Amino acid sequence: MRVLVTAVPAIGHFLPVVPLAVAFRAAGHEVLVALAQHADFAARAGLPVVDVAPDYDAVAVTSQVLKDDPAFLENVWNVTVTPRMTIAPRAPMFAGINRPLVPATVELADQWRPDLVVYEQTATVGPMVAARLGIPAVQQNIAILASGDMHRATAALLGDLCDKYEIPPLPDPLMTVEALPPSMLSIPAEGPSLGGRPYNGGGVLGSELPRRPERPQVAVTLGSGFSAGFYGLGALEPVIAAAAEVDADFLIALGEAAAGRLGPLPPNVRSLDRWFPYSELFRTCAAAIHHGGGGSIMTSIDAGIPQMVVRGDGDPGALIMGDAVRDRGLGISTTPPRSPRPSWSGCSPTARSSRRRPRSPPRSPACPPRPPSRRGWPISSPTGGSPRARSLLLPPGTQPLLPPRAARLGVPHRGHEVIVSIADCAPAAAGSGLEIVDVAPDFDMNAVNERVAAEHPDLMAAMATKPMVEPEDWAAGIAAVNRPLVPGSIALADDWRPDLVVYDQASTVGLLVADRLGVPAVQQNIGSLRTGRMHEAIADHLADLCAEYAVTAGKPATTLETFPPSLLDRPAEGPFMRWVPYNGGTVVSGRLPAPPDARPRVAIAMGTTELTELGLDALASVVEAVAPVDADFVLAAGDVDLTALGTLPANIRRVGWTPMSSLLRTCTALIHHGGGGNVLNAVAANLPQLIAHDPANLMHHTTCAVVRKSGIGLVTPSDRIDRPMVEALLTNDALRRAAGKVHAENESLPSPAATARSIAERTLA
């Protein structure tokens, strides 16, 4: 399916739908987000986003509605919310918030043609679009109040837009999903609870995880932006004043919302100057003080800490949320300026103890003693359901990160915790929406290459002349890349104590970490190369580190193959998993790539890393070959400087960073450099392909061989590509039939969601 996800322009409204969106994608469905104002933030969740109202200002829109309708302000907005009240009386507010979103979202849906719309509870634009297209919609609730007849009431106030876009009366949603657990609801649930852990954004956590300090630490937040912007920071004043008298440290987490607005702070209070994942921050704290947002409440519950809801003036929604926290024994609810001096002894001890258990000691008797974890994080489900695993992903760089991420996304609703250990490209990896630890902040690939050249001149000579067929022959070079990652990865694992390690085929450090902790490891192959004795050979080059940490490179519990069976020219090393393209989250500027008219369209993707390291010669040859062809070509080269190519031919158009899955959907073929990811992206899009590999790059030899043998594409050195070869790519029916056969094979394989679920169940059995 194609799933369109939408929310009103408030981060706290968008975050609850992220787990459902990524679960759809991990199950093999195509997902696109329609959002305004916070499109960049949504892209950092690893999702493709279209900004449907680039000039949107949620605070200004909300303020204008209240200004224009004094009766609504007096009779509805300032009325105390009761548990049985629905949000339907607030339809005038939601109509004002949704109105700017409707035109571009309708246009986007008309072009993209989704099969399903997922929308958060206040985004009436979602059911409007679904009704226009005659497709089902799923509503995700984000708070305690019931929806009632809110969407129909809102649509009635947007009657002019409903008439303009021929939107019929809104039907009930196919399903409503509750974000809060049943015990938090004061009303009958409108549908099943999603469960799992709250999602509050990924980020780079530094060279190590934050730890619980010896002195108590309290997190203070007013939400993800809108609450602080609309209601102001007045609610913080009594909190800060009381904090000055408490023997604890206080961290104000408002990101940019607090910049320059807090004034002088007491010595024990400081403000974080950047966005930080609340899930990690709250786990270092003894308690949390917040404004009553659903995300803050659920993150406090997930961290197992008591909480105080400080209800700001004019925010009636916080009243019922605060009452729920108080009535369920999770903490304190108060309204300034009567805020008492914080006293955590008044909070329910079960709020802390019920979610924590000490981590088990190391399970490998051969390992030396480890320091105990300083944070007793839980493995049990918060609702008493399925147990959850803690997974450590160890890819060496951004591109290998992408496939393991899809495996992780299969079970966010089951609450598994994931940390990525990475080096060199941590900020780019954080754009996947995951929590990242940079285990080697000083990693320098140039220095690694220089070391290999100095210590293994024969290997460097072989790498320049001999195609990579047996990875163990290049073990010294791969070991040099792994070496800087070992100390930091082991320190992270000793602290975080994962239950499972997932690593890509070249990351032997994953096996070393798993052996040290005595936990299972899952290897994800990223191409057609066999593993063979590669890890043993790499470990031989890391013998000093293996001895220091008392580890060996054992065997993975499972190896996942991402190349379909017909594209493997060797025996499979484990079960197969369907390739679901993941090309990084991004904001798609303007419209999505439109389908071509009469002329065929071909995508060109020669690899940004390859173009940067090997130069533009291969791309120049491709440009020369396609210039006279009667077709349109779209060049996806990221932010690589292409000045040396001069003016591009009229039939070539360069685009910025674009999700390949969205681009290839509009194309008839793909020309690329031979990377395994592009081979599989073409397979997933059911397109024939032409590999024009740089003669200087001998790493894609086996990939090129299987593409040629399977008949799904043409293969040539880039300096031999010509016009007849490009025209054959467009006209050869045999290529298209072969591509269709492998596409169907890939679609028949278990999705990343199903694969991850199976692995987690076996890990926790």
Stockholm file with secondary structure:
# STOCKHOLM 1.0

chainA/1-765         MRVLVTAVPAIGHFLPVVPLAVAFRAAGHEVLVALAQHADFAARAGLPVVDVAPDYDAVAVTSQVLKDDPAFLENVWNVTVTPRMTIAPRAPMFAGINRPLVPATVELADQWRPDLVVYEQTATVGPMVAARLGIPAVQQNIAILASGDMHRATAALLGDLCDKYEIPPLPDPLMTVEALPPSMLSIPAEGPSLGGRPYNGGGVLGSELPRRPERPQVAVTLGSGFSAGFYGLGALEPVIAAAAEVDADFLIALGEAAAGRLGPLPPNVRSLDRWFPYSELFRTCAAAIHHGGGGSIMTSIDAGIPQMVVRGDGDPGALIMGDAVRDRGLGISTTPPRSPRPSWSGCSPTARSSRRRPRSPPRSPACPPRPPSRRGWPISSPTGGSPRARSLLLPPGTQPLLPPRAARLGVPHRGHEVIVSIADCAPAAAGSGLEIVDVAPDFDMNAVNERVAAEHPDLMAAMATKPMVEPEDWAAGIAAVNRPLVPGSIALADDWRPDLVVYDQASTVGLLVADRLGVPAVQQNIGSLRTGRMHEAIADHLADLCAEYAVTAGKPATTLETFPPSLLDRPAEGPFMRWVPYNGGTVVSGRLPAPPDARPRVAIAMGTTELTELGLDALASVVEAVAPVDADFVLAAGDVDLTALGTLPANIRRVGWTPMSSLLRTCTALIHHGGGGNVLNAVAANLPQLIAHDPANLMHHTTCAVVRKSGIGLVTPSDRIDRPMVEALLTNDALRRAAGKVHAENESLPSPAATARSIAERTLA
#=GR chainA/1-765 SS CEEEEECCSCHHHHGGGHHHHHHHHHTTCEEEEEESSCHHHHHTTTCEEEESCTTCCHHHHHHHHHHHCHHHIIIIITSCCCTTCBSGGGHHHHHHHHGGGHHHHHHHHHHHCCSEEEEETTCTHHHHHHHHHTCCEEEEECSSSBCTTHHHHHHHHTHHHHHHTTCCCCCCCSEEEESSCGGGCSSCCSSCBCCSCCCCCCEECCSSCCCCCSSCEEEECCCSSHHHHHHCSTTHHHHHHHHTTSSSEEEECCGGGGTTTSCSCCTTEEECCSCCCHHHHHTTCSEEEECCCHHHHHHHHHHTCCEEEECCTTCTHHHHHHHHHHHTTSEEEECTTSCCCCCGGGSCHHHHHTTCCCCCCCSCTTSCCCCCCSSCCCCSCTTSCSCCCEEEEECSSHHHHHHHHHHHTTCGGGTCEEEEEECSCHHHHHTTTSEEEESCTTCCHHHHHHHHHHHCHHHHHHHHHSCCSSGGGGHHHHHHHHGGGHHHHHHHHHHHCCSEEEEETTCHHHHHHHHHHTCCEEEECCSSCCCTTHHHHHHHHTHHHHHHHTCCCCCCSEEEBCSCGGGCSSCCSSCBCCCCCCCCCEECCSSCCCCCCSSCEEEEECCHHHHHHHCSHHHHHHHHHHTTSSSEEEEECTTCCCGGGCSCCTTEEEECSCCHHHHHTTCSEEEECCCHHHHHHHHHTTCCEEEEECTTCCTTHHHHHHHHHHTSEEEEEGGGCCHHHHHHHHHCHHHHHHHHHHHHHHHTSCCHHHHHHHHHHHHHC
#=GC SS_cons         CEEEEECCSCHHHHGGGHHHHHHHHHTTCEEEEEESSCHHHHHTTTCEEEESCTTCCHHHHHHHHHHHCHHHIIIIITSCCCTTCBSGGGHHHHHHHHGGGHHHHHHHHHHHCCSEEEEETTCTHHHHHHHHHTCCEEEEECSSSBCTTHHHHHHHHTHHHHHHTTCCCCCCCSEEEESSCGGGCSSCCSSCBCCSCCCCCCEECCSSCCCCCSSCEEEECCCSSHHHHHHCSTTHHHHHHHHTTSSSEEEECCGGGGTTTSCSCCTTEEECCSCCCHHHHHTTCSEEEECCCHHHHHHHHHHTCCEEEECCTTCTHHHHHHHHHHHTTSEEEECTTSCCCCCGGGSCHHHHHTTCCCCCCCSCTTSCCCCCCSSCCCCSCTTSCSCCCEEEEECSSHHHHHHHHHHHTTCGGGTCEEEEEECSCHHHHHTTTSEEEESCTTCCHHHHHHHHHHHCHHHHHHHHHSCCSSGGGGHHHHHHHHGGGHHHHHHHHHHHCCSEEEEETTCHHHHHHHHHHTCCEEEECCSSCCCTTHHHHHHHHTHHHHHHHTCCCCCCSEEEBCSCGGGCSSCCSSCBCCCCCCCCCEECCSSCCCCCCSSCEEEEECCHHHHHHHCSHHHHHHHHHHTTSSSEEEEECTTCCCGGGCSCCTTEEEECSCCHHHHHTTCSEEEECCCHHHHHHHHHTTCCEEEEECTTCCTTHHHHHHHHHHTSEEEEEGGGCCHHHHHHHHHCHHHHHHHHHHHHHHHTSCCHHHHHHHHHHHHHC
//
